[in-house]
Amino acid sequence: MKEGTHVTSTETNNYTVDELVHRILSGEKDRYADIIQLYQDDVLKIVQALLYSHSEVEDFAHEIFIRVYAKLHTYQSGRDFRLWIKTLARNSVRNELRKRSVRKRYMELYKEHLLARYDDENAEDDWQNQRSDALRLCLEKVNEKTRKIFKLKYEDQEMVQDIAQRMEMSFSSIEKRLYKGRLQLRECILKNIGMNL
């Protein structure tokens, strides 16, 4: 509506758009309903054209009218009010779409992060399982006496001197068997894991 065009208000007084804006800014806030009534279709058309979700159109149009009210003091008297409000509506929808695009991208990145983390955890679990399987297999290849020493030391958590007394062997013999047995297990495990890679 141009400056000279008259608006019929709910009280049947005739005002130009500029007069109506001036009255609203002067404190007659209930006059803002006239602005909404006059420009609601224009705003709805813009929102419907740019937003694809019809369920959001009325809510977002309402938000735009709240923004228009907050920016009403920036309207310059004598300008085309319809063009001003349509520009504000278009910019508001575009900003909203930009925000949604950024949010969507962040959600995609977060999803990728979670999937990668899940894959890493699964890979770590697979690696641990491979090592455990290789250890069991390799323990079977170790002679029975060394296997018994390993059980006492690592499963039962006995001290080396207690193992020596129990097995009726010297302290240094037990340590040598543990050392050589660990080397043998290490080679065997690496060999088995290498075959599975």
mmCIF file of the C-alpha atoms, coordinates in Angstrom:
data_MODEL
# 
_entry.id   MODEL 
# 
loop_
_atom_site.group_PDB 
_atom_site.id 
_atom_site.type_symbol 
_atom_site.label_atom_id 
_atom_site.label_alt_id 
_atom_site.label_comp_id 
_atom_site.label_asym_id 
_atom_site.label_entity_id 
_atom_site.label_seq_id 
_atom_site.pdbx_PDB_ins_code 
_atom_site.Cartn_x 
_atom_site.Cartn_y 
_atom_site.Cartn_z 
_atom_site.occupancy 
_atom_site.B_iso_or_equiv 
_atom_site.pdbx_formal_charge 
_atom_site.auth_seq_id 
_atom_site.auth_comp_id 
_atom_site.auth_asym_id 
_atom_site.auth_atom_id 
_atom_site.pdbx_PDB_model_num 
ATOM 1   C CA . MET A 1 1   ? 0.000   0.000   0.000  1.00 0.00 ? 1   MET A CA 1 
ATOM 2   C CA . LYS A 1 2   ? 1.348   3.364   -0.874 1.00 0.00 ? 2   LYS A CA 1 
ATOM 3   C CA . GLU A 1 3   ? 1.452   6.371   1.393  1.00 0.00 ? 3   GLU A CA 1 
ATOM 4   C CA . GLY A 1 4   ? -1.766  7.987   0.145  1.00 0.00 ? 4   GLY A CA 1 
ATOM 5   C CA . THR A 1 5   ? -3.842  4.805   0.215  1.00 0.00 ? 5   THR A CA 1 
ATOM 6   C CA . HIS A 1 6   ? -6.414  4.751   2.952  1.00 0.00 ? 6   HIS A CA 1 
ATOM 7   C CA . VAL A 1 7   ? -6.923  1.839   5.277  1.00 0.00 ? 7   VAL A CA 1 
ATOM 8   C CA . THR A 1 8   ? -10.256 1.078   6.840  1.00 0.00 ? 8   THR A CA 1 
ATOM 9   C CA . SER A 1 9   ? -9.697  0.076   10.448 1.00 0.00 ? 9   SER A CA 1 
ATOM 10  C CA . THR A 1 10  ? -11.939 -1.976  12.654 1.00 0.00 ? 10  THR A CA 1 
ATOM 11  C CA . GLU A 1 11  ? -13.320 1.295   14.063 1.00 0.00 ? 11  GLU A CA 1 
ATOM 12  C CA . THR A 1 12  ? -14.116 2.460   10.511 1.00 0.00 ? 12  THR A CA 1 
ATOM 13  C CA . ASN A 1 13  ? -11.638 5.361   10.671 1.00 0.00 ? 13  ASN A CA 1 
ATOM 14  C CA . ASN A 1 14  ? -9.689  5.914   7.476  1.00 0.00 ? 14  ASN A CA 1 
ATOM 15  C CA . TYR A 1 15  ? -5.896  6.096   7.799  1.00 0.00 ? 15  TYR A CA 1 
ATOM 16  C CA . THR A 1 16  ? -3.007  5.970   5.403  1.00 0.00 ? 16  THR A CA 1 
ATOM 17  C CA . VAL A 1 17  ? -0.436  3.277   6.127  1.00 0.00 ? 17  VAL A CA 1 
ATOM 18  C CA . ASP A 1 18  ? 1.973   5.977   7.320  1.00 0.00 ? 18  ASP A CA 1 
ATOM 19  C CA . GLU A 1 19  ? -0.661  7.351   9.706  1.00 0.00 ? 19  GLU A CA 1 
ATOM 20  C CA . LEU A 1 20  ? -1.400  3.857   10.950 1.00 0.00 ? 20  LEU A CA 1 
ATOM 21  C CA . VAL A 1 21  ? 2.315   3.177   11.594 1.00 0.00 ? 21  VAL A CA 1 
ATOM 22  C CA . HIS A 1 22  ? 2.626   6.557   13.343 1.00 0.00 ? 22  HIS A CA 1 
ATOM 23  C CA . ARG A 1 23  ? -0.379  5.768   15.597 1.00 0.00 ? 23  ARG A CA 1 
ATOM 24  C CA . ILE A 1 24  ? 1.068   2.350   16.486 1.00 0.00 ? 24  ILE A CA 1 
ATOM 25  C CA . LEU A 1 25  ? 4.458   3.870   17.323 1.00 0.00 ? 25  LEU A CA 1 
ATOM 26  C CA . SER A 1 26  ? 2.698   6.553   19.364 1.00 0.00 ? 26  SER A CA 1 
ATOM 27  C CA . GLY A 1 27  ? 1.176   3.941   21.630 1.00 0.00 ? 27  GLY A CA 1 
ATOM 28  C CA . GLU A 1 28  ? -2.004  2.732   19.904 1.00 0.00 ? 28  GLU A CA 1 
ATOM 29  C CA . LYS A 1 29  ? -0.717  -0.829  19.855 1.00 0.00 ? 29  LYS A CA 1 
ATOM 30  C CA . ASP A 1 30  ? -4.121  -2.325  19.127 1.00 0.00 ? 30  ASP A CA 1 
ATOM 31  C CA . ARG A 1 31  ? -3.853  -0.734  15.659 1.00 0.00 ? 31  ARG A CA 1 
ATOM 32  C CA . TYR A 1 32  ? -1.217  -3.327  14.817 1.00 0.00 ? 32  TYR A CA 1 
ATOM 33  C CA . ALA A 1 33  ? -4.076  -5.788  14.207 1.00 0.00 ? 33  ALA A CA 1 
ATOM 34  C CA . ASP A 1 34  ? -4.966  -3.617  11.196 1.00 0.00 ? 34  ASP A CA 1 
ATOM 35  C CA . ILE A 1 35  ? -1.426  -4.081  9.801  1.00 0.00 ? 35  ILE A CA 1 
ATOM 36  C CA . ILE A 1 36  ? -1.693  -7.844  10.271 1.00 0.00 ? 36  ILE A CA 1 
ATOM 37  C CA . GLN A 1 37  ? -5.093  -7.948  8.602  1.00 0.00 ? 37  GLN A CA 1 
ATOM 38  C CA . LEU A 1 38  ? -3.855  -5.876  5.640  1.00 0.00 ? 38  LEU A CA 1 
ATOM 39  C CA . TYR A 1 39  ? -0.600  -7.741  4.984  1.00 0.00 ? 39  TYR A CA 1 
ATOM 40  C CA . GLN A 1 40  ? -1.289  -11.244 6.258  1.00 0.00 ? 40  GLN A CA 1 
ATOM 41  C CA . ASP A 1 41  ? -1.919  -12.677 2.783  1.00 0.00 ? 41  ASP A CA 1 
ATOM 42  C CA . ASP A 1 42  ? 1.303   -11.143 1.410  1.00 0.00 ? 42  ASP A CA 1 
ATOM 43  C CA . VAL A 1 43  ? 3.365   -12.589 4.247  1.00 0.00 ? 43  VAL A CA 1 
ATOM 44  C CA . LEU A 1 44  ? 1.671   -16.000 4.044  1.00 0.00 ? 44  LEU A CA 1 
ATOM 45  C CA . LYS A 1 45  ? 2.347   -16.218 0.295  1.00 0.00 ? 45  LYS A CA 1 
ATOM 46  C CA . ILE A 1 46  ? 6.057   -15.550 0.830  1.00 0.00 ? 46  ILE A CA 1 
ATOM 47  C CA . VAL A 1 47  ? 6.337   -18.028 3.682  1.00 0.00 ? 47  VAL A CA 1 
ATOM 48  C CA . GLN A 1 48  ? 4.433   -20.701 1.715  1.00 0.00 ? 48  GLN A CA 1 
ATOM 49  C CA . ALA A 1 49  ? 6.650   -20.171 -1.312 1.00 0.00 ? 49  ALA A CA 1 
ATOM 50  C CA . LEU A 1 50  ? 9.914   -20.517 0.635  1.00 0.00 ? 50  LEU A CA 1 
ATOM 51  C CA . LEU A 1 51  ? 9.064   -22.978 3.411  1.00 0.00 ? 51  LEU A CA 1 
ATOM 52  C CA . TYR A 1 52  ? 8.124   -26.430 2.236  1.00 0.00 ? 52  TYR A CA 1 
ATOM 53  C CA . SER A 1 53  ? 6.385   -27.538 5.389  1.00 0.00 ? 53  SER A CA 1 
ATOM 54  C CA . HIS A 1 54  ? 2.793   -26.321 5.338  1.00 0.00 ? 54  HIS A CA 1 
ATOM 55  C CA . SER A 1 55  ? 2.388   -27.077 9.040  1.00 0.00 ? 55  SER A CA 1 
ATOM 56  C CA . GLU A 1 56  ? 4.952   -24.378 9.859  1.00 0.00 ? 56  GLU A CA 1 
ATOM 57  C CA . VAL A 1 57  ? 3.612   -21.618 7.615  1.00 0.00 ? 57  VAL A CA 1 
ATOM 58  C CA . GLU A 1 58  ? 1.177   -19.966 10.021 1.00 0.00 ? 58  GLU A CA 1 
ATOM 59  C CA . ASP A 1 59  ? 3.552   -20.208 12.986 1.00 0.00 ? 59  ASP A CA 1 
ATOM 60  C CA . PHE A 1 60  ? 6.394   -18.685 11.023 1.00 0.00 ? 60  PHE A CA 1 
ATOM 61  C CA . ALA A 1 61  ? 4.138   -15.954 9.579  1.00 0.00 ? 61  ALA A CA 1 
ATOM 62  C CA . HIS A 1 62  ? 3.193   -15.110 13.170 1.00 0.00 ? 62  HIS A CA 1 
ATOM 63  C CA . GLU A 1 63  ? 6.916   -14.863 14.062 1.00 0.00 ? 63  GLU A CA 1 
ATOM 64  C CA . ILE A 1 64  ? 7.430   -12.535 11.099 1.00 0.00 ? 64  ILE A CA 1 
ATOM 65  C CA . PHE A 1 65  ? 4.684   -10.208 12.305 1.00 0.00 ? 65  PHE A CA 1 
ATOM 66  C CA . ILE A 1 66  ? 6.374   -10.122 15.708 1.00 0.00 ? 66  ILE A CA 1 
ATOM 67  C CA . ARG A 1 67  ? 9.638   -9.122  13.956 1.00 0.00 ? 67  ARG A CA 1 
ATOM 68  C CA . VAL A 1 68  ? 7.788   -6.516  11.875 1.00 0.00 ? 68  VAL A CA 1 
ATOM 69  C CA . TYR A 1 69  ? 6.368   -5.008  15.056 1.00 0.00 ? 69  TYR A CA 1 
ATOM 70  C CA . ALA A 1 70  ? 9.828   -4.923  16.639 1.00 0.00 ? 70  ALA A CA 1 
ATOM 71  C CA . LYS A 1 71  ? 11.262  -3.215  13.542 1.00 0.00 ? 71  LYS A CA 1 
ATOM 72  C CA . LEU A 1 72  ? 8.329   -0.918  12.851 1.00 0.00 ? 72  LEU A CA 1 
ATOM 73  C CA . HIS A 1 73  ? 10.388  2.051   14.061 1.00 0.00 ? 73  HIS A CA 1 
ATOM 74  C CA . THR A 1 74  ? 12.813  1.459   11.126 1.00 0.00 ? 74  THR A CA 1 
ATOM 75  C CA . TYR A 1 75  ? 10.085  1.908   8.494  1.00 0.00 ? 75  TYR A CA 1 
ATOM 76  C CA . GLN A 1 76  ? 10.585  5.180   6.646  1.00 0.00 ? 76  GLN A CA 1 
ATOM 77  C CA . SER A 1 77  ? 7.421   7.159   6.128  1.00 0.00 ? 77  SER A CA 1 
ATOM 78  C CA . GLY A 1 78  ? 6.539   7.659   2.473  1.00 0.00 ? 78  GLY A CA 1 
ATOM 79  C CA . ARG A 1 79  ? 8.078   4.329   1.388  1.00 0.00 ? 79  ARG A CA 1 
ATOM 80  C CA . ASP A 1 80  ? 6.106   1.404   0.010  1.00 0.00 ? 80  ASP A CA 1 
ATOM 81  C CA . PHE A 1 81  ? 5.066   -0.428  3.194  1.00 0.00 ? 81  PHE A CA 1 
ATOM 82  C CA . ARG A 1 82  ? 4.011   -3.571  1.303  1.00 0.00 ? 82  ARG A CA 1 
ATOM 83  C CA . LEU A 1 83  ? 7.480   -3.827  -0.263 1.00 0.00 ? 83  LEU A CA 1 
ATOM 84  C CA . TRP A 1 84  ? 9.099   -3.194  3.140  1.00 0.00 ? 84  TRP A CA 1 
ATOM 85  C CA . ILE A 1 85  ? 7.113   -5.913  4.938  1.00 0.00 ? 85  ILE A CA 1 
ATOM 86  C CA . LYS A 1 86  ? 7.546   -8.403  2.071  1.00 0.00 ? 86  LYS A CA 1 
ATOM 87  C CA . THR A 1 87  ? 11.320  -7.817  2.087  1.00 0.00 ? 87  THR A CA 1 
ATOM 88  C CA . LEU A 1 88  ? 11.419  -8.362  5.830  1.00 0.00 ? 88  LEU A CA 1 
ATOM 89  C CA . ALA A 1 89  ? 9.366   -11.557 5.459  1.00 0.00 ? 89  ALA A CA 1 
ATOM 90  C CA . ARG A 1 90  ? 11.580  -12.883 2.653  1.00 0.00 ? 90  ARG A CA 1 
ATOM 91  C CA . ASN A 1 91  ? 14.772  -12.162 4.604  1.00 0.00 ? 91  ASN A CA 1 
ATOM 92  C CA . SER A 1 92  ? 13.345  -13.794 7.746  1.00 0.00 ? 92  SER A CA 1 
ATOM 93  C CA . VAL A 1 93  ? 12.487  -16.984 5.874  1.00 0.00 ? 93  VAL A CA 1 
ATOM 94  C CA . ARG A 1 94  ? 15.879  -17.066 4.155  1.00 0.00 ? 94  ARG A CA 1 
ATOM 95  C CA . ASN A 1 95  ? 17.664  -16.637 7.498  1.00 0.00 ? 95  ASN A CA 1 
ATOM 96  C CA . GLU A 1 96  ? 15.592  -19.444 8.966  1.00 0.00 ? 96  GLU A CA 1 
ATOM 97  C CA . LEU A 1 97  ? 16.437  -21.737 6.036  1.00 0.00 ? 97  LEU A CA 1 
ATOM 98  C CA . ARG A 1 98  ? 20.136  -20.880 6.445  1.00 0.00 ? 98  ARG A CA 1 
ATOM 99  C CA . LYS A 1 99  ? 19.991  -21.732 10.152 1.00 0.00 ? 99  LYS A CA 1 
ATOM 100 C CA . ARG A 1 100 ? 18.256  -25.018 9.392  1.00 0.00 ? 100 ARG A CA 1 
ATOM 101 C CA . SER A 1 101 ? 20.871  -25.857 6.795  1.00 0.00 ? 101 SER A CA 1 
ATOM 102 C CA . VAL A 1 102 ? 23.668  -25.229 9.292  1.00 0.00 ? 102 VAL A CA 1 
ATOM 103 C CA . ARG A 1 103 ? 21.846  -27.253 11.977 1.00 0.00 ? 103 ARG A CA 1 
ATOM 104 C CA . LYS A 1 104 ? 21.306  -30.083 9.497  1.00 0.00 ? 104 LYS A CA 1 
ATOM 105 C CA . ARG A 1 105 ? 25.007  -30.081 8.572  1.00 0.00 ? 105 ARG A CA 1 
ATOM 106 C CA . TYR A 1 106 ? 26.008  -30.139 12.249 1.00 0.00 ? 106 TYR A CA 1 
ATOM 107 C CA . MET A 1 107 ? 23.666  -33.075 12.840 1.00 0.00 ? 107 MET A CA 1 
ATOM 108 C CA . GLU A 1 108 ? 25.177  -34.909 9.856  1.00 0.00 ? 108 GLU A CA 1 
ATOM 109 C CA . LEU A 1 109 ? 28.700  -34.299 11.189 1.00 0.00 ? 109 LEU A CA 1 
ATOM 110 C CA . TYR A 1 110 ? 27.658  -35.458 14.646 1.00 0.00 ? 110 TYR A CA 1 
ATOM 111 C CA . LYS A 1 111 ? 26.089  -38.585 13.162 1.00 0.00 ? 111 LYS A CA 1 
ATOM 112 C CA . GLU A 1 112 ? 29.303  -39.305 11.223 1.00 0.00 ? 112 GLU A CA 1 
ATOM 113 C CA . HIS A 1 113 ? 31.304  -38.775 14.421 1.00 0.00 ? 113 HIS A CA 1 
ATOM 114 C CA . LEU A 1 114 ? 29.118  -41.227 16.356 1.00 0.00 ? 114 LEU A CA 1 
ATOM 115 C CA . LEU A 1 115 ? 29.308  -43.829 13.591 1.00 0.00 ? 115 LEU A CA 1 
ATOM 116 C CA . ALA A 1 116 ? 33.091  -43.481 13.364 1.00 0.00 ? 116 ALA A CA 1 
ATOM 117 C CA . ARG A 1 117 ? 33.374  -43.788 17.133 1.00 0.00 ? 117 ARG A CA 1 
ATOM 118 C CA . TYR A 1 118 ? 31.150  -46.868 17.075 1.00 0.00 ? 118 TYR A CA 1 
ATOM 119 C CA . ASP A 1 119 ? 33.277  -48.367 14.283 1.00 0.00 ? 119 ASP A CA 1 
ATOM 120 C CA . ASP A 1 120 ? 36.458  -47.605 16.257 1.00 0.00 ? 120 ASP A CA 1 
ATOM 121 C CA . GLU A 1 121 ? 35.014  -49.295 19.342 1.00 0.00 ? 121 GLU A CA 1 
ATOM 122 C CA . ASN A 1 122 ? 34.014  -52.313 17.257 1.00 0.00 ? 122 ASN A CA 1 
ATOM 123 C CA . ALA A 1 123 ? 37.464  -52.437 15.672 1.00 0.00 ? 123 ALA A CA 1 
ATOM 124 C CA . GLU A 1 124 ? 39.039  -52.277 19.151 1.00 0.00 ? 124 GLU A CA 1 
ATOM 125 C CA . ASP A 1 125 ? 36.725  -55.056 20.341 1.00 0.00 ? 125 ASP A CA 1 
ATOM 126 C CA . ASP A 1 126 ? 37.665  -57.152 17.281 1.00 0.00 ? 126 ASP A CA 1 
ATOM 127 C CA . TRP A 1 127 ? 41.351  -56.518 17.972 1.00 0.00 ? 127 TRP A CA 1 
ATOM 128 C CA . GLN A 1 128 ? 40.949  -57.547 21.626 1.00 0.00 ? 128 GLN A CA 1 
ATOM 129 C CA . ASN A 1 129 ? 39.050  -60.675 20.585 1.00 0.00 ? 129 ASN A CA 1 
ATOM 130 C CA . GLN A 1 130 ? 41.760  -61.577 18.076 1.00 0.00 ? 130 GLN A CA 1 
ATOM 131 C CA . ARG A 1 131 ? 44.448  -61.173 20.721 1.00 0.00 ? 131 ARG A CA 1 
ATOM 132 C CA . SER A 1 132 ? 42.484  -63.242 23.264 1.00 0.00 ? 132 SER A CA 1 
ATOM 133 C CA . ASP A 1 133 ? 41.920  -66.022 20.729 1.00 0.00 ? 133 ASP A CA 1 
ATOM 134 C CA . ALA A 1 134 ? 45.594  -65.982 19.781 1.00 0.00 ? 134 ALA A CA 1 
ATOM 135 C CA . LEU A 1 135 ? 46.624  -66.104 23.451 1.00 0.00 ? 135 LEU A CA 1 
ATOM 136 C CA . ARG A 1 136 ? 44.404  -69.146 24.127 1.00 0.00 ? 136 ARG A CA 1 
ATOM 137 C CA . LEU A 1 137 ? 45.760  -70.931 21.056 1.00 0.00 ? 137 LEU A CA 1 
ATOM 138 C CA . CYS A 1 138 ? 49.373  -70.128 21.930 1.00 0.00 ? 138 CYS A CA 1 
ATOM 139 C CA . LEU A 1 139 ? 48.985  -71.165 25.584 1.00 0.00 ? 139 LEU A CA 1 
ATOM 140 C CA . GLU A 1 140 ? 48.038  -74.621 24.352 1.00 0.00 ? 140 GLU A CA 1 
ATOM 141 C CA . LYS A 1 141 ? 51.399  -74.800 22.540 1.00 0.00 ? 141 LYS A CA 1 
ATOM 142 C CA . VAL A 1 142 ? 53.428  -74.014 25.679 1.00 0.00 ? 142 VAL A CA 1 
ATOM 143 C CA . ASN A 1 143 ? 54.649  -77.039 27.688 1.00 0.00 ? 143 ASN A CA 1 
ATOM 144 C CA . GLU A 1 144 ? 52.484  -78.107 30.601 1.00 0.00 ? 144 GLU A CA 1 
ATOM 145 C CA . LYS A 1 145 ? 54.857  -77.012 33.378 1.00 0.00 ? 145 LYS A CA 1 
ATOM 146 C CA . THR A 1 146 ? 55.219  -73.477 31.963 1.00 0.00 ? 146 THR A CA 1 
ATOM 147 C CA . ARG A 1 147 ? 51.458  -73.282 31.421 1.00 0.00 ? 147 ARG A CA 1 
ATOM 148 C CA . LYS A 1 148 ? 50.928  -74.158 35.114 1.00 0.00 ? 148 LYS A CA 1 
ATOM 149 C CA . ILE A 1 149 ? 53.415  -71.437 36.150 1.00 0.00 ? 149 ILE A CA 1 
ATOM 150 C CA . PHE A 1 150 ? 51.533  -68.914 33.978 1.00 0.00 ? 150 PHE A CA 1 
ATOM 151 C CA . LYS A 1 151 ? 48.241  -69.914 35.592 1.00 0.00 ? 151 LYS A CA 1 
ATOM 152 C CA . LEU A 1 152 ? 49.644  -69.498 39.097 1.00 0.00 ? 152 LEU A CA 1 
ATOM 153 C CA . LYS A 1 153 ? 51.297  -66.179 38.282 1.00 0.00 ? 153 LYS A CA 1 
ATOM 154 C CA . TYR A 1 154 ? 48.692  -64.460 36.093 1.00 0.00 ? 154 TYR A CA 1 
ATOM 155 C CA . GLU A 1 155 ? 45.355  -66.047 36.963 1.00 0.00 ? 155 GLU A CA 1 
ATOM 156 C CA . ASP A 1 156 ? 45.882  -66.847 40.638 1.00 0.00 ? 156 ASP A CA 1 
ATOM 157 C CA . GLN A 1 157 ? 48.274  -63.881 41.062 1.00 0.00 ? 157 GLN A CA 1 
ATOM 158 C CA . GLU A 1 158 ? 50.729  -65.737 43.261 1.00 0.00 ? 158 GLU A CA 1 
ATOM 159 C CA . MET A 1 159 ? 54.202  -64.411 44.015 1.00 0.00 ? 159 MET A CA 1 
ATOM 160 C CA . VAL A 1 160 ? 57.159  -65.996 42.199 1.00 0.00 ? 160 VAL A CA 1 
ATOM 161 C CA . GLN A 1 161 ? 58.706  -67.305 45.450 1.00 0.00 ? 161 GLN A CA 1 
ATOM 162 C CA . ASP A 1 162 ? 55.374  -68.984 46.379 1.00 0.00 ? 162 ASP A CA 1 
ATOM 163 C CA . ILE A 1 163 ? 55.198  -70.577 42.928 1.00 0.00 ? 163 ILE A CA 1 
ATOM 164 C CA . ALA A 1 164 ? 58.795  -71.833 43.351 1.00 0.00 ? 164 ALA A CA 1 
ATOM 165 C CA . GLN A 1 165 ? 57.929  -73.483 46.685 1.00 0.00 ? 165 GLN A CA 1 
ATOM 166 C CA . ARG A 1 166 ? 54.721  -75.029 45.316 1.00 0.00 ? 166 ARG A CA 1 
ATOM 167 C CA . MET A 1 167 ? 56.447  -76.358 42.155 1.00 0.00 ? 167 MET A CA 1 
ATOM 168 C CA . GLU A 1 168 ? 59.572  -77.387 44.129 1.00 0.00 ? 168 GLU A CA 1 
ATOM 169 C CA . MET A 1 169 ? 61.767  -75.328 41.809 1.00 0.00 ? 169 MET A CA 1 
ATOM 170 C CA . SER A 1 170 ? 64.233  -72.519 42.408 1.00 0.00 ? 170 SER A CA 1 
ATOM 171 C CA . PHE A 1 171 ? 63.175  -68.878 42.274 1.00 0.00 ? 171 PHE A CA 1 
ATOM 172 C CA . SER A 1 172 ? 65.479  -68.230 39.270 1.00 0.00 ? 172 SER A CA 1 
ATOM 173 C CA . SER A 1 173 ? 64.112  -71.282 37.393 1.00 0.00 ? 173 SER A CA 1 
ATOM 174 C CA . ILE A 1 174 ? 60.571  -69.927 37.704 1.00 0.00 ? 174 ILE A CA 1 
ATOM 175 C CA . GLU A 1 175 ? 61.677  -66.470 36.495 1.00 0.00 ? 175 GLU A CA 1 
ATOM 176 C CA . LYS A 1 176 ? 63.505  -68.009 33.503 1.00 0.00 ? 176 LYS A CA 1 
ATOM 177 C CA . ARG A 1 177 ? 60.465  -70.098 32.548 1.00 0.00 ? 177 ARG A CA 1 
ATOM 178 C CA . LEU A 1 178 ? 58.228  -67.005 32.834 1.00 0.00 ? 178 LEU A CA 1 
ATOM 179 C CA . TYR A 1 179 ? 60.641  -64.954 30.715 1.00 0.00 ? 179 TYR A CA 1 
ATOM 180 C CA . LYS A 1 180 ? 61.097  -67.612 28.010 1.00 0.00 ? 180 LYS A CA 1 
ATOM 181 C CA . GLY A 1 181 ? 57.392  -68.480 28.072 1.00 0.00 ? 181 GLY A CA 1 
ATOM 182 C CA . ARG A 1 182 ? 56.418  -64.809 27.566 1.00 0.00 ? 182 ARG A CA 1 
ATOM 183 C CA . LEU A 1 183 ? 58.799  -64.549 24.605 1.00 0.00 ? 183 LEU A CA 1 
ATOM 184 C CA . GLN A 1 184 ? 57.370  -67.734 23.121 1.00 0.00 ? 184 GLN A CA 1 
ATOM 185 C CA . LEU A 1 185 ? 53.788  -66.487 23.643 1.00 0.00 ? 185 LEU A CA 1 
ATOM 186 C CA . ARG A 1 186 ? 54.610  -63.080 22.164 1.00 0.00 ? 186 ARG A CA 1 
ATOM 187 C CA . GLU A 1 187 ? 56.043  -64.608 18.976 1.00 0.00 ? 187 GLU A CA 1 
ATOM 188 C CA . CYS A 1 188 ? 53.159  -67.022 18.660 1.00 0.00 ? 188 CYS A CA 1 
ATOM 189 C CA . ILE A 1 189 ? 50.514  -64.327 19.224 1.00 0.00 ? 189 ILE A CA 1 
ATOM 190 C CA . LEU A 1 190 ? 52.108  -61.964 16.711 1.00 0.00 ? 190 LEU A CA 1 
ATOM 191 C CA . LYS A 1 191 ? 52.322  -64.784 14.205 1.00 0.00 ? 191 LYS A CA 1 
ATOM 192 C CA . ASN A 1 192 ? 48.637  -65.704 14.697 1.00 0.00 ? 192 ASN A CA 1 
ATOM 193 C CA . ILE A 1 193 ? 47.394  -62.126 14.625 1.00 0.00 ? 193 ILE A CA 1 
ATOM 194 C CA . GLY A 1 194 ? 49.520  -61.449 11.524 1.00 0.00 ? 194 GLY A CA 1 
ATOM 195 C CA . MET A 1 195 ? 47.841  -64.356 9.775  1.00 0.00 ? 195 MET A CA 1 
ATOM 196 C CA . ASN A 1 196 ? 44.392  -62.864 10.552 1.00 0.00 ? 196 ASN A CA 1 
ATOM 197 C CA . LEU A 1 197 ? 45.163  -59.357 9.281  1.00 0.00 ? 197 LEU A CA 1 
# 
